[in-house]
Amino acid sequence: MKIFNALRISLFAIVASVSLLSVAHAENALKMELTANKVVKNAEGKVSYLPVSTAPTGTVVQYKATYTNTVNQDINDLAVTLPIPTNMAFNGEVTPASAQASIDGKNYADIPLMRKVDGKMVKVPYSEYRTLRWNIRLLPAKKSAAVSLNTIVE
């Protein structure tokens, strides 16, 4: 499984999906860095992250996007979106927990997503999630904010 190609495709989609909700900011005000790391737990349960470019089915991979405000002015109301690559399944782990999810890339709601089945509200399986979105209310001048989600290689 090639993580690098999925990461490169996702990177394009992520850059295209960042939106500054407040106007009057320079085009180059925001820099984004995306990493993909294999999530490894040792016998004591301690988690470590190792760079990954390929991984077998079942491997947990964390996508982490760090957004840096490069100007001397705060950025308000920043919405950032991370797509889940088609060869990956979201596993429910996200940071910060304030993320919203979508199964169609258009309609977002708090996690867990719910839907009505046979008259009852049930949770939408994480495997159906396609994108996650975070609203960063304030990104101070020259500061960074990071968001991440964990996926499983299918």
KEKOL-538737 format. One record per atom (N, C-alpha, C, O): residue in one letter; chain; y negated, x, z negated. Coordinates in steps of 0.02 Angstrom, whole numbers, plus 50000, padded with zeros to 5 digits. Atoms other than C-alpha are relative to their C-alpha. Last residue first. Example, Ala and Ser with C-alpha at 12.3 -4.5 7.8 and 13.67 -1.06 7.14 Angstrom:
[s,A,[50059,49958,50003]]
[s,A,[50053,50684,49643]]
[s,A,[49945,49961,49963]]
[s,A,[49890,49986,49955]]
[a,A,[50059,50045,50000]]
[a,A,[50225,50615,49610]]
[a,A,[49940,50045,50000]]
[a,A,[49941,50097,49967]]
% end
This chain:
[e,A,[49947,50046,49980]]
[e,A,[50050,49621,49800]]
[e,A,[50048,50032,50050]]
[e,A,[50095,50000,50072]]
[v,A,[49981,49990,49930]]
[v,A,[49947,49753,49711]]
[v,A,[50058,49954,50016]]
[v,A,[50109,49953,49981]]
[i,A,[49932,49976,49995]]
[i,A,[49883,49681,49547]]
[i,A,[50017,50006,50074]]
[i,A,[50005,49959,50112]]
[t,A,[49958,50032,49951]]
[t,A,[49698,49661,49514]]
[t,A,[50070,50031,49997]]
[t,A,[50081,50084,49967]]
[n,A,[49936,49968,49990]]
[n,A,[49578,49702,49374]]
[n,A,[50042,49957,50047]]
[n,A,[50041,49896,50045]]
[l,A,[49945,50048,50001]]
[l,A,[49395,49659,49380]]
[l,A,[50064,50037,50013]]
[l,A,[50066,50087,50048]]
[s,A,[49934,49981,49976]]
[s,A,[49240,49759,49342]]
[s,A,[50049,49942,49997]]
[s,A,[50041,49894,49959]]
[v,A,[49955,50057,50003]]
[v,A,[49053,49748,49316]]
[v,A,[50068,50023,50026]]
[v,A,[50072,50069,50067]]
[a,A,[49935,49997,49967]]
[a,A,[48933,49889,49277]]
[a,A,[50037,49934,49991]]
[a,A,[50032,49902,49939]]
[a,A,[49956,50051,50028]]
[a,A,[48747,49893,49238]]
[a,A,[50065,50003,50040]]
[a,A,[50064,50013,50100]]
[s,A,[49942,50023,49963]]
[s,A,[48629,50039,49265]]
[s,A,[50036,49945,49963]]
[s,A,[50031,49938,49902]]
[k,A,[49939,50011,50040]]
[k,A,[48454,50090,49211]]
[k,A,[50056,49973,50045]]
[k,A,[50044,49955,50102]]
[k,A,[49961,49938,50006]]
[k,A,[48305,50168,49304]]
[k,A,[50062,49994,49957]]
[k,A,[50087,50044,49931]]
[a,A,[50017,49944,49955]]
[a,A,[48196,50014,49276]]
[a,A,[50042,50061,49983]]
[a,A,[50049,50080,49924]]
[p,A,[50061,49962,50011]]
[p,A,[48283,49880,49174]]
[p,A,[49991,50057,50050]]
[p,A,[50040,50081,50079]]
[l,A,[49978,49932,49989]]
[l,A,[48418,49767,49250]]
[l,A,[49937,50043,49994]]
[l,A,[49898,50048,50041]]
[l,A,[50049,49946,50001]]
[l,A,[48384,49595,49179]]
[l,A,[50034,50067,50010]]
[l,A,[50080,50084,49973]]
[r,A,[50067,50028,50011]]
[r,A,[48473,49428,49202]]
[r,A,[49946,50053,50004]]
[r,A,[49891,50041,50030]]
[i,A,[50031,49951,50044]]
[i,A,[48631,49502,49278]]
[i,A,[49927,49979,49993]]
[i,A,[49887,49986,50040]]
[n,A,[50072,50005,49997]]
[n,A,[48725,49355,49350]]
[n,A,[49972,50048,49948]]
[n,A,[49981,50039,49888]]
[w,A,[50035,49991,50064]]
[w,A,[48906,49398,49383]]
[w,A,[49925,49991,50013]]
[w,A,[49899,50010,50065]]
[r,A,[50073,49990,49999]]
[r,A,[49015,49337,49525]]
[r,A,[49974,50007,49929]]
[r,A,[49997,49973,49883]]
[l,A,[50030,50008,50066]]
[l,A,[49202,49345,49560]]
[l,A,[49926,50015,50005]]
[l,A,[49906,50057,50046]]
[t,A,[50060,49961,50017]]
[t,A,[49285,49318,49727]]
[t,A,[49980,49985,49928]]
[t,A,[49993,49932,49901]]
[r,A,[50018,49957,49944]]
[r,A,[49452,49258,49800]]
[r,A,[49939,50043,49986]]
[r,A,[49934,50098,50013]]
[y,A,[50070,49978,50005]]
[y,A,[49541,49175,49652]]
[y,A,[49985,50048,50058]]
[y,A,[50025,50093,50071]]
[e,A,[50040,50037,49951]]
[e,A,[49706,49095,49709]]
[e,A,[49926,50020,49998]]
[e,A,[49888,50000,50042]]
[s,A,[49983,49975,49933]]
[s,A,[49816,49225,49621]]
[s,A,[49960,49964,50054]]
[s,A,[49956,49989,50111]]
[y,A,[50043,49942,49985]]
[y,A,[49726,49182,49458]]
[y,A,[50012,50025,50071]]
[y,A,[49966,50051,50103]]
[p,A,[49969,49934,50008]]
[p,A,[49817,49014,49461]]
[p,A,[49953,50057,50020]]
[p,A,[49917,50051,50070]]
[v,A,[49985,49973,49934]]
[v,A,[49698,48864,49449]]
[v,A,[50032,50069,49988]]
[v,A,[50005,50109,49950]]
[k,A,[50031,49936,49981]]
[k,A,[49710,48792,49274]]
[k,A,[50021,50019,50070]]
[k,A,[50079,50012,50089]]
[v,A,[49957,49941,50008]]
[v,A,[49758,48609,49259]]
[v,A,[49962,50062,50022]]
[v,A,[49915,50058,50061]]
[m,A,[50035,49937,49987]]
[m,A,[49659,48448,49233]]
[m,A,[50047,50058,49984]]
[m,A,[50074,50063,49929]]
[k,A,[50008,49955,50058]]
[k,A,[49773,48296,49243]]
[k,A,[49963,50062,50022]]
[k,A,[49971,50086,50078]]
[g,A,[50041,50031,50052]]
[g,A,[49766,48147,49363]]
[g,A,[49988,50043,49939]]
[g,A,[49954,50022,49893]]
[d,A,[49967,50060,50026]]
[d,A,[49911,48208,49470]]
[d,A,[49962,49970,49941]]
[d,A,[49993,49947,49892]]
[v,A,[49935,50007,49967]]
[v,A,[49826,48377,49489]]
[v,A,[50035,49941,49967]]
[v,A,[50047,49941,49906]]
[k,A,[49962,50059,50018]]
[k,A,[49640,48395,49446]]
[k,A,[50063,49996,50043]]
[k,A,[50060,49999,50104]]
[r,A,[49998,50051,49948]]
[r,A,[49568,48568,49457]]
[r,A,[50045,49943,49976]]
[r,A,[50087,49951,49932]]
[m,A,[49958,50059,50013]]
[m,A,[49513,48703,49335]]
[m,A,[49999,49955,50061]]
[m,A,[49950,49954,50099]]
[l,A,[50014,50055,49954]]
[l,A,[49445,48880,49354]]
[l,A,[50050,49944,49986]]
[l,A,[50108,49956,49970]]
[p,A,[49953,50011,49946]]
[p,A,[49467,48986,49199]]
[p,A,[49978,49942,50044]]
[p,A,[49949,49893,50021]]
[i,A,[49929,49986,50004]]
[i,A,[49338,49061,49212]]
[i,A,[50026,49971,49934]]
[i,A,[49993,49980,49883]]
[d,A,[49977,49956,50053]]
[d,A,[49167,48982,49236]]
[d,A,[50076,50007,50003]]
[d,A,[50112,49962,50025]]
[a,A,[49997,50033,50065]]
[a,A,[49127,48904,49404]]
[a,A,[50026,50051,49949]]
[a,A,[50053,50103,49967]]
[y,A,[49982,49959,50058]]
[y,A,[49081,48962,49579]]
[y,A,[49999,49958,49936]]
[y,A,[49960,49911,49930]]
[n,A,[50008,50040,50061]]
[n,A,[49079,48870,49746]]
[n,A,[50027,50040,49941]]
[n,A,[50085,50060,49940]]
[k,A,[50062,50039,49997]]
[k,A,[49052,48977,49901]]
[k,A,[49985,49964,49935]]
[k,A,[49928,49964,49911]]
[g,A,[50057,49955,49989]]
[g,A,[49182,49117,49907]]
[g,A,[49933,49964,50003]]
[g,A,[49882,49996,50016]]
[d,A,[50022,50005,49930]]
[d,A,[49324,48989,49929]]
[d,A,[49940,50045,50016]]
[d,A,[49917,50046,50073]]
[i,A,[49941,49997,49957]]
[i,A,[49430,49012,49772]]
[i,A,[49981,49997,50074]]
[i,A,[50022,50008,50117]]
[s,A,[49999,50046,49943]]
[s,A,[49280,49056,49666]]
[s,A,[50066,50009,50037]]
[s,A,[50092,50064,50043]]
[a,A,[49951,49989,49947]]
[a,A,[49256,49138,49497]]
[a,A,[49994,49947,50054]]
[a,A,[49966,49893,50044]]
[q,A,[49979,50064,49973]]
[q,A,[49117,49158,49368]]
[q,A,[50046,50016,50059]]
[q,A,[50042,50070,50088]]
[a,A,[49989,50010,49928]]
[a,A,[49097,49314,49266]]
[a,A,[50019,49928,50015]]
[a,A,[50049,49893,49975]]
[s,A,[50044,50054,49975]]
[s,A,[49029,49306,49087]]
[s,A,[50009,49986,50075]]
[s,A,[49972,49945,50103]]
[a,A,[49963,50063,49999]]
[a,A,[49177,49408,49022]]
[a,A,[49960,49942,50029]]
[a,A,[49988,49888,50040]]
[p,A,[50001,50042,50060]]
[p,A,[49089,49570,49065]]
[p,A,[50034,49933,50011]]
[p,A,[50044,49911,50068]]
[t,A,[50052,49976,50045]]
[t,A,[49210,49639,49116]]
[t,A,[49934,50000,50038]]
[t,A,[49931,50024,50094]]
[v,A,[50066,49992,49971]]
[v,A,[49360,49550,49192]]
[v,A,[49951,50024,49947]]
[v,A,[49956,50007,49888]]
[e,A,[50039,49953,50040]]
[e,A,[49547,49536,49162]]
[e,A,[49935,50017,50035]]
[e,A,[49936,50039,50093]]
[g,A,[50034,50034,50055]]
[g,A,[49624,49377,49236]]
[g,A,[49958,50046,49957]]
[g,A,[49920,50021,49914]]
[n,A,[49955,50011,50057]]
[n,A,[49755,49462,49345]]
[n,A,[49967,49969,49940]]
[n,A,[49999,49961,49887]]
[f,A,[50037,49995,50062]]
[f,A,[49666,49447,49514]]
[f,A,[50048,49986,49942]]
[f,A,[50090,49941,49947]]
[a,A,[50006,50062,50037]]
[a,A,[49792,49467,49656]]
[a,A,[49962,50014,49935]]
[a,A,[49980,50061,49899]]
[m,A,[50002,49994,50073]]
[m,A,[49781,49604,49787]]
[m,A,[49996,49931,49969]]
[m,A,[49974,49883,50002]]
[n,A,[49936,49973,50021]]
[n,A,[49826,49617,49971]]
[n,A,[50005,50010,49925]]
[n,A,[50051,50044,49901]]
[t,A,[49945,50045,49984]]
[t,A,[49685,49500,50020]]
[t,A,[50068,50025,49978]]
[t,A,[50114,49985,49968]]
[p,A,[49968,49986,49936]]
[p,A,[49554,49605,49930]]
[p,A,[50062,49956,50011]]
[p,A,[50096,49937,49963]]
[i,A,[49933,49976,50017]]
[i,A,[49467,49516,49785]]
[i,A,[50036,50012,50067]]
[i,A,[50046,49965,50105]]
[p,A,[49943,50036,49970]]
[p,A,[49283,49501,49825]]
[p,A,[50066,50031,49976]]
[p,A,[50068,50089,49957]]
[l,A,[49945,49956,49979]]
[l,A,[49154,49566,49702]]
[l,A,[50055,49958,50031]]
[l,A,[50082,49914,49997]]
[t,A,[49935,50031,49985]]
[t,A,[48990,49472,49688]]
[t,A,[50049,50054,50021]]
[t,A,[50034,50098,50061]]
[v,A,[49956,49954,49965]]
[v,A,[48824,49522,49610]]
[v,A,[50069,49969,50006]]
[v,A,[50093,49935,49960]]
[a,A,[49932,50028,49993]]
[a,A,[48681,49406,49563]]
[a,A,[50042,50048,50040]]
[a,A,[50024,50066,50096]]
[l,A,[49959,49967,49949]]
[l,A,[48522,49491,49500]]
[l,A,[50069,49968,49999]]
[l,A,[50102,49966,49948]]
[d,A,[49958,50049,49966]]
[d,A,[48401,49382,49404]]
[d,A,[50038,50028,50059]]
[d,A,[50029,50006,50116]]
[n,A,[49980,50061,50035]]
[n,A,[48268,49509,49359]]
[n,A,[50045,49958,50044]]
[n,A,[50039,49957,50105]]
[i,A,[49974,50050,49952]]
[i,A,[48246,49687,49419]]
[i,A,[50026,49942,49959]]
[i,A,[50066,49950,49914]]
[d,A,[49940,50037,50017]]
[d,A,[48136,49795,49307]]
[d,A,[50020,49954,50059]]
[d,A,[49977,49932,50097]]
[q,A,[50016,50069,50015]]
[q,A,[48011,49913,49390]]
[q,A,[50066,49963,49985]]
[q,A,[50116,49975,50018]]
[n,A,[50033,50001,50066]]
[n,A,[48011,50102,49403]]
[n,A,[49978,49930,49981]]
[n,A,[49928,49921,49947]]
[v,A,[50073,50003,50000]]
[v,A,[48136,50100,49546]]
[v,A,[49973,49996,49929]]
[v,A,[50010,49985,49881]]
[t,A,[50027,49934,49982]]
[t,A,[48318,50156,49565]]
[t,A,[49923,50002,49998]]
[t,A,[49894,50054,50013]]
[n,A,[50069,50016,49980]]
[n,A,[48400,50010,49473]]
[n,A,[49965,50067,50012]]
[n,A,[49956,50106,49965]]
[t,A,[50054,49960,50030]]
[t,A,[48582,50063,49467]]
[t,A,[49933,49978,50030]]
[t,A,[49925,49976,50091]]
[y,A,[50064,50013,49967]]
[y,A,[48729,49946,49498]]
[y,A,[49946,50037,49963]]
[y,A,[49938,50029,49903]]
[t,A,[50056,49981,50043]]
[t,A,[48903,50007,49447]]
[t,A,[49936,49993,50042]]
[t,A,[49929,50024,50095]]
[a,A,[50062,49990,49963]]
[a,A,[49049,49918,49530]]
[a,A,[49945,50014,49949]]
[a,A,[49933,49976,49902]]
[k,A,[50060,49997,50043]]
[k,A,[49222,49936,49454]]
[k,A,[49940,50015,50044]]
[k,A,[49939,50063,50082]]
[y,A,[50059,49988,49958]]
[y,A,[49383,49884,49541]]
[y,A,[49939,49996,49955]]
[y,A,[49929,49946,49920]]
[q,A,[50065,50025,50020]]
[q,A,[49531,49904,49424]]
[q,A,[49947,50019,50052]]
[q,A,[49941,50077,50070]]
[v,A,[50056,49961,49976]]
[v,A,[49705,49923,49497]]
[v,A,[49935,49966,49977]]
[v,A,[49925,49906,49986]]
[v,A,[50063,50030,50020]]
[v,A,[49865,49861,49413]]
[v,A,[49944,50048,50021]]
[v,A,[49944,50107,50003]]
[t,A,[50048,49956,50033]]
[t,A,[50018,49918,49510]]
[t,A,[49936,49963,49983]]
[t,A,[49911,49925,50024]]
[g,A,[49997,50008,50073]]
[g,A,[50145,49782,49549]]
[g,A,[49952,50044,49961]]
[g,A,[49944,50034,49901]]
[t,A,[50004,50070,50024]]
[t,A,[50176,49833,49729]]
[t,A,[50007,49998,49924]]
[t,A,[50049,50034,49895]]
[p,A,[49946,50047,49984]]
[p,A,[50157,50021,49754]]
[p,A,[49986,49930,49973]]
[p,A,[49943,49920,49931]]
[a,A,[49963,50021,50059]]
[a,A,[49991,50114,49751]]
[a,A,[50055,49952,50021]]
[a,A,[50046,49913,50068]]
[t,A,[49941,50039,49981]]
[t,A,[49880,50210,49871]]
[t,A,[50037,49982,49937]]
[t,A,[50034,50018,49887]]
[s,A,[50013,50018,49930]]
[s,A,[49702,50276,49851]]
[s,A,[50059,49963,50030]]
[s,A,[50051,49926,50078]]
[v,A,[49943,50020,49960]]
[v,A,[49696,50288,49662]]
[v,A,[49978,49986,50072]]
[v,A,[49925,49957,50083]]
[p,A,[50019,50015,49930]]
[p,A,[49583,50371,49534]]
[p,A,[50062,49985,50042]]
[p,A,[50114,50016,50032]]
[l,A,[49990,49943,49956]]
[l,A,[49660,50362,49359]]
[l,A,[49980,49980,50071]]
[l,A,[49998,49927,50095]]
[y,A,[50013,50019,49930]]
[y,A,[49603,50246,49220]]
[y,A,[50005,50062,50043]]
[y,A,[49971,50113,50030]]
[s,A,[50038,49949,49963]]
[s,A,[49668,50258,49042]]
[s,A,[49996,49977,50073]]
[s,A,[50034,49935,50096]]
[v,A,[50009,50008,49929]]
[v,A,[49721,50123,48919]]
[v,A,[49961,50059,50029]]
[v,A,[49912,50082,50000]]
[k,A,[50065,49974,49979]]
[k,A,[49791,50158,48746]]
[k,A,[49996,49997,50076]]
[k,A,[50043,50017,50111]]
[g,A,[50043,50053,49974]]
[g,A,[49938,50043,48707]]
[g,A,[49931,50023,50022]]
[g,A,[49889,49983,50041]]
[e,A,[50040,50026,50055]]
[e,A,[50028,50168,48595]]
[e,A,[49953,49944,50021]]
[e,A,[49917,49916,49980]]
[a,A,[49955,50032,50048]]
[a,A,[50163,50197,48727]]
[a,A,[49962,49969,49941]]
[a,A,[49985,49920,49912]]
[n,A,[49948,49956,50028]]
[n,A,[50030,50235,48860]]
[n,A,[50040,49961,49947]]
[n,A,[50028,49902,49937]]
[k,A,[49996,50007,50073]]
[k,A,[49939,50107,48967]]
[k,A,[50056,50046,49975]]
[k,A,[50111,50046,50001]]
[v,A,[49939,49973,50030]]
[v,A,[49885,50152,49144]]
[v,A,[49996,49991,49925]]
[v,A,[49946,50009,49894]]
[v,A,[50003,50012,50072]]
[v,A,[49759,50057,49250]]
[v,A,[50067,50021,49971]]
[v,A,[50120,49994,49990]]
[k,A,[49937,50026,50026]]
[k,A,[49748,50133,49425]]
[k,A,[49993,49993,49925]]
[k,A,[49968,50039,49891]]
[n,A,[49960,49958,50045]]
[n,A,[49567,50157,49475]]
[n,A,[50063,49964,49978]]
[n,A,[50062,49904,49965]]
[a,A,[49935,50032,50010]]
[a,A,[49460,50092,49618]]
[a,A,[50042,50048,49958]]
[a,A,[50051,50106,49976]]
[t,A,[49941,49957,50011]]
[t,A,[49276,50140,49617]]
[t,A,[50062,49956,49993]]
[t,A,[50058,49898,49973]]
[l,A,[49938,50036,50011]]
[l,A,[49119,50058,49687]]
[l,A,[50057,50050,49992]]
[l,A,[50064,50096,50032]]
[e,A,[49943,49955,49993]]
[e,A,[48944,50132,49672]]
[e,A,[50063,49961,49982]]
[e,A,[50066,49931,49929]]
[m,A,[49936,50023,50026]]
[m,A,[48792,50022,49702]]
[m,A,[50054,50052,50014]]
[m,A,[50058,50080,50068]]
[k,A,[49946,49958,49974]]
[k,A,[48610,50073,49719]]
[k,A,[50065,49976,49969]]
[k,A,[50067,49962,49909]]
[l,A,[49935,50005,50032]]
[l,A,[48471,49946,49697]]
[l,A,[50052,50044,50036]]
[l,A,[50060,50040,50097]]
[a,A,[50006,50004,50072]]
[a,A,[48285,49963,49729]]
[a,A,[50068,50003,49965]]
[a,A,[50071,50018,49905]]
[n,A,[49959,49947,50030]]
[n,A,[48308,50024,49908]]
[n,A,[49999,49999,49924]]
[n,A,[50013,50050,49893]]
[e,A,[49932,50004,49975]]
[e,A,[48246,49863,49989]]
[e,A,[50046,50050,49967]]
[e,A,[50106,50036,49957]]
[a,A,[49987,49958,49942]]
[a,A,[48092,49863,49878]]
[a,A,[50073,49994,50022]]
[a,A,[50117,49981,49980]]
[h,A,[49967,49937,50017]]
[h,A,[48070,49718,49760]]
[h,A,[50014,50039,50064]]
[h,A,[50029,50009,50116]]
[a,A,[50048,49946,50012]]
[a,A,[47942,49578,49782]]
[a,A,[50033,50064,49974]]
[a,A,[50003,50100,49935]]
[v,A,[50026,49965,49941]]
[v,A,[48067,49435,49768]]
[v,A,[49955,50057,49979]]
[v,A,[49949,50071,49919]]
[s,A,[50073,49994,50005]]
[s,A,[48171,49381,49620]]
[s,A,[49976,50040,50060]]
[s,A,[50007,50090,50078]]
[l,A,[50028,50067,50002]]
[l,A,[48346,49319,49661]]
[l,A,[49925,50001,49990]]
[l,A,[49891,49953,50006]]
[l,A,[50055,49996,50048]]
[l,A,[48406,49488,49718]]
[l,A,[49965,49933,50001]]
[l,A,[49935,49913,50051]]
[s,A,[50063,50035,49986]]
[s,A,[48571,49457,49802]]
[s,A,[49950,50010,49944]]
[s,A,[49966,50003,49885]]
[v,A,[50047,49990,50055]]
[v,A,[48722,49569,49817]]
[v,A,[49935,49963,50018]]
[v,A,[49908,49970,50073]]
[s,A,[50004,50057,50044]]
[s,A,[48846,49494,49940]]
[s,A,[49955,50009,49939]]
[s,A,[49951,49964,49898]]
[a,A,[50028,50058,49966]]
[a,A,[48827,49610,50090]]
[a,A,[49989,49942,49952]]
[a,A,[49949,49897,49967]]
[v,A,[50069,49983,49983]]
[v,A,[48854,49764,49983]]
[v,A,[49965,49940,50032]]
[v,A,[49906,49926,50018]]
[i,A,[50039,49998,50062]]
[i,A,[49008,49682,49911]]
[i,A,[49927,50015,50014]]
[i,A,[49882,49981,49988]]
[a,A,[50011,50069,50022]]
[a,A,[49080,49634,50080]]
[a,A,[49957,49998,49937]]
[a,A,[49915,49954,49930]]
[f,A,[50045,50032,49953]]
[f,A,[49058,49811,50146]]
[f,A,[49983,49929,49977]]
[f,A,[49925,49908,49979]]
[l,A,[50065,49970,50010]]
[l,A,[49136,49884,49989]]
[l,A,[49949,49968,50046]]
[l,A,[49894,49951,50025]]
[s,A,[50033,50035,50055]]
[s,A,[49281,49762,50002]]
[s,A,[49930,50027,49989]]
[s,A,[49884,49988,49974]]
[i,A,[50016,50067,49976]]
[i,A,[49328,49829,50174]]
[i,A,[49962,49962,49945]]
[i,A,[49913,49928,49959]]
[r,A,[50054,49992,49951]]
[r,A,[49318,50008,50108]]
[r,A,[49979,49932,50027]]
[r,A,[49919,49920,50035]]
[l,A,[50061,49984,50036]]
[l,A,[49419,49963,49953]]
[l,A,[49942,50005,50049]]
[l,A,[49887,49981,50034]]
[a,A,[50022,50062,50032]]
[a,A,[49553,49877,50056]]
[a,A,[49935,50011,49964]]
[a,A,[49891,49968,49964]]
[n,A,[50024,50044,49947]]
[n,A,[49563,50033,50164]]
[n,A,[49976,49934,49972]]
[n,A,[49924,49908,49993]]
[f,A,[50062,49974,49972]]
[f,A,[49573,50147,50011]]
[f,A,[49972,49953,50054]]
[f,A,[49913,49938,50053]]
[i,A,[50056,50026,50039]]
[i,A,[49704,50042,49921]]
[i,A,[49934,50020,50033]]
[i,A,[49886,49981,50032]]
[k,A,[50060,49960,49993]]
[k,A,[49836,50076,50054]]
[k,A,[49942,49966,49963]]
[k,A,[49915,49917,49988]]
[m,A,[50059,50043,50000]]
[m,A,[50000,50000,50000]]
[m,A,[49939,50045,50000]]
[m,A,[49931,50087,49956]]
% end
